[in-house]
């Protein structure tokens, strides 16, 4: 594989470590080699495989505070997973996730997917429920750390609410063919929305700062050649 296919985000000195850790698992039906796993990234010496991303995608284990709308493309998914690793590695020792929390989340996944699909996904990946635990724990850790860091509300001025009401909220309501309520009747809704927007902006800045300080290498060749989700 040509070195030009690798795009480094940080620290070119990590290329040799990347090559040492790069592993391709393949099988050969009818004599043709099929790529089934590869190393997608290294995040501060933590390897991220295609297998990891498939599990996250198939079981919808992206953090609820992911910084993009779904459905996710492959690049968005790997960036979200990298952000999760950076945050969890930063504050893992300060935050704990109980067995009960993990069990509740796994049950929520089963409910969301349906028991049959959940079992099919496990069979597809060749895993049992216990092997989902580290992925579920990291997801919950990320969400708990972020919620703790950005739990305090920021000030939203009346001018900001008026601007959003006039320029965004009211036009969207009219576009749906509905009557626009008076601003005084939706102040809480406007404030909550703007609070969420500002929290997302703060989180985006923090993620950018963490990634700039980290050693991250992404193998785009792996992402380009292989689909994250299994074919239907």
C-alpha positions in Angstrom: 0.0 0.0 0.0 1.5 3.4 -1.0 2.3 5.8 1.8 0.4 8.6 0.1 -2.9 6.8 0.9 -2.3 7.7 4.6 -3.4 11.1 5.7 -2.0 12.1 9.1 -3.8 14.4 11.4 -0.9 14.7 13.8 2.7 13.7 14.4 4.3 12.2 11.3 6.7 10.3 13.6 3.9 7.8 14.3 3.9 6.4 10.7 6.3 3.6 11.6 4.1 2.6 14.6 1.1 2.6 12.3 2.8 0.3 9.8 3.8 -2.1 12.6 0.2 -2.2 13.9 -1.6 -2.4 10.5 -3.2 -5.8 10.3 -5.3 -7.2 7.5 -7.5 -10.2 8.2 -8.7 -11.9 5.1 -10.2 -15.1 3.7 -10.1 -16.4 0.1 -13.4 -17.8 -1.2 -12.9 -19.2 -4.7 -9.3 -18.0 -4.7 -10.2 -14.3 -4.4 -8.9 -12.3 -1.4 -11.6 -10.4 0.5 -10.7 -7.7 3.0 -12.7 -8.2 6.2 -10.9 -6.1 8.7 -8.1 -3.5 8.8 -6.7 -0.9 11.1 -8.6 2.4 10.5 -6.8 4.6 12.9 -4.4 5.0 15.8 -5.4 7.4 18.5 -2.6 8.1 21.0 -1.4 4.5 20.5 -5.0 3.1 20.8 -5.8 1.1 17.6 -9.2 1.5 16.0 -10.2 -1.3 13.6 -12.9 -1.6 11.0 -14.3 -4.3 13.3 -14.7 -1.6 16.0 -16.6 0.7 13.7 -18.8 -2.1 12.4 -19.9 -2.9 16.0 -20.6 0.8 16.8 -22.6 1.2 13.6 -24.6 -2.1 13.7 -25.6 -1.6 17.3 -26.1 2.2 17.1 -23.5 2.8 19.7 -22.6 6.4 18.6 -22.8 8.7 21.6 -26.0 10.6 21.8 -24.0 13.8 21.8 -22.4 13.1 18.5 -21.5 16.3 16.6 -23.3 15.5 13.3 -26.7 14.4 12.1 -27.5 10.8 11.2 -27.2 8.8 9.0 -23.4 9.0 9.3 -21.0 8.4 6.6 -17.8 6.4 7.2 -15.6 9.5 7.8 -18.1 11.0 10.3 -18.3 7.7 12.2 -14.5 7.3 12.5 -14.2 10.9 13.7 -16.9 10.4 16.3 -15.2 7.3 17.5 -11.9 9.1 17.7 -13.5 11.9 19.7 -15.0 9.3 22.1 -11.6 7.7 22.7 -9.9 11.1 23.3 -12.6 12.1 25.9 -12.7 8.8 27.6 -8.9 8.5 27.9 -8.8 12.1 29.3 -11.2 11.5 32.2 -11.7 7.8 32.6 -10.3 7.8 36.1 -12.7 10.6 37.3 -15.9 9.0 36.1 -17.4 5.5 36.8 -20.1 3.6 35.0 -21.9 0.9 37.0 -22.8 -2.6 35.8 -26.5 -1.6 36.1 -26.0 1.4 33.8 -24.3 -0.9 31.2 -27.1 -3.5 31.5 -29.8 -0.9 31.1 -28.1 0.5 28.0 -27.8 -3.0 26.4 -31.4 -3.6 27.1 -32.2 -0.3 25.5 -30.2 -1.4 22.4 -32.2 -4.7 22.3 -35.4 -2.7 22.5 -34.4 -0.3 19.8 -33.2 -2.9 17.4 -35.7 -5.6 18.3 -34.5 -8.9 19.8 -34.3 -10.8 16.5 -32.2 -8.1 14.8 -30.0 -7.8 17.9 -29.3 -11.5 17.8 -28.7 -11.4 14.0 -26.2 -8.6 14.5 -24.3 -10.5 17.1 -24.1 -13.5 14.8 -23.0 -11.3 11.9 -20.1 -10.0 14.0 -19.4 -13.3 15.8 -19.8 -11.9 19.3 -21.8 -12.4 22.5 -23.4 -9.7 24.6 -20.4 -9.6 26.9 -18.2 -8.4 24.0 -20.4 -5.3 23.6 -19.7 -4.2 27.1 -16.5 -2.2 26.4 -18.2 -0.3 23.6 -21.3 0.4 25.7 -19.1 1.5 28.6 -17.1 4.0 26.4 -20.3 5.4 25.0 -21.8 6.0 28.5 -18.5 7.4 29.8 -18.3 9.9 26.9 -21.8 11.1 27.5 -21.4 11.4 31.2 -18.1 13.3 30.9 -19.5 15.7 28.3 -22.7 16.2 30.3 -20.7 16.9 33.4 -18.4 19.4 31.6 -21.2 21.3 29.9 -24.0 21.0 32.3 -24.0 24.6 33.4 -26.4 26.7 31.3 -25.0 29.7 29.4 -26.8 33.0 29.3 -29.2 33.5 26.4 -30.2 37.1 25.8 -33.7 38.3 24.8 -32.1 39.8 21.7 -30.7 36.3 20.7 -34.2 34.8 21.3 -35.9 37.5 19.2 -33.4 37.0 16.4 -33.9 33.3 16.3 -37.7 33.7 16.6 -37.9 36.1 13.7 -35.3 34.6 11.4 -35.6 30.9 12.0 -38.5 29.7 14.2 -41.4 31.7 12.7 -40.4 31.0 9.0 -40.1 27.3 9.7 -43.6 27.2 11.4 -45.1 29.2 8.5 -43.5 26.8 6.0 -45.3 23.9 7.7 -48.6 25.8 7.1 -49.1 26.4 10.8 -50.0 29.5 12.8 -47.0 31.1 14.4 -47.5 31.5 18.2 -46.6 34.7 19.9 -43.0 34.8 21.0 -43.9 35.1 24.7 -45.7 31.7 24.5 -42.6 29.9 23.3 -39.8 31.6 25.2 -38.8 28.3 27.0 -38.7 26.4 23.7 -36.5 29.1 22.1 -34.2 29.3 25.1 -33.8 25.5 25.3 -32.9 25.3 21.6 -30.4 28.1 21.8 -28.9 26.5 24.9 -28.4 23.3 23.0 -26.8 25.1 20.0 -24.3 26.8 22.3 -23.5 23.6 24.1 -22.9 21.9 20.8 -20.6 24.8 19.8 -18.6 24.5 23.1 -18.3 20.7 22.6 -17.1 21.2 19.0 -14.4 23.6 20.2 -13.3 21.2 22.9 -13.2 18.3 20.5 -11.0 20.3 18.2 -8.6 21.2 21.0 -8.3 17.6 22.1 -7.6 16.4 18.5 -5.0 19.1 18.0 -3.1 17.9 21.0 -3.5 14.2 20.2 -1.5 11.8 18.1 -4.0 10.6 15.5 -3.4 8.8 12.2 -6.3 7.7 9.9 -5.9 5.1 7.2 -8.3 6.4 4.6 -7.4 3.5 2.3 -9.2 1.1 4.7 -12.3 3.3 4.8 -12.4 3.7 1.0 -12.2 0.0 0.3 -14.6 -1.4 2.8 -18.2 -0.6 3.8 -18.9 -0.1 7.5 -22.3 -1.8 7.4 -22.8 -5.4 6.1 -24.6 -5.6 2.8 -28.3 -6.4 3.1 
